[in-house]
């Protein structure tokens, strides 16, 4: 897992990580944020789509989902 910071968003690269690791990495990052920021979570496990979208809905986070390919999913989360 790698994290990078750009002016617009923080990127969490969870490609190749099985569920529920992408969701756990997102939760960890959200706890570390002192102020709301945008997060781009990249994942490859198809089960991540259900977990992350449900988590964002329950916590009232805006989440834009994009399927880049069969093995790459992007979630732009606005906290």
QUIWO-V423014 format. One record per residue. N is the residue number from 1. OMEGA is omega as a letter, one per 20 degrees, with the letter a starting at -180 (* if undefined). Layout:
BEGIN
<<N	OMEGA> <N	OMEGA>>
END
This chain:
BEGIN
<<1	r> <2	r> <3	r> <4	a> <5	r> <6	a> <7	a> <8	a> <9	r> <10	r> <11	r> <12	r> <13	r> <14	r> <15	r> <16	r> <17	r> <18	r> <19	j> <20	a> <21	r> <22	r> <23	r> <24	r> <25	r> <26	r> <27	r> <28	a> <29	r> <30	r> <31	a> <32	a> <33	r> <34	r> <35	r> <36	r> <37	r> <38	r> <39	r> <40	r> <41	r> <42	a> <43	r> <44	a> <45	a> <46	r> <47	r> <48	a> <49	a> <50	a> <51	a> <52	r> <53	r> <54	r> <55	a> <56	r> <57	a> <58	a> <59	r> <60	r> <61	r> <62	a> <63	r> <64	a> <65	r> <66	r> <67	a> <68	r> <69	r> <70	a> <71	r> <72	r> <73	r> <74	r> <75	r> <76	a> <77	r> <78	a> <79	*>>
END
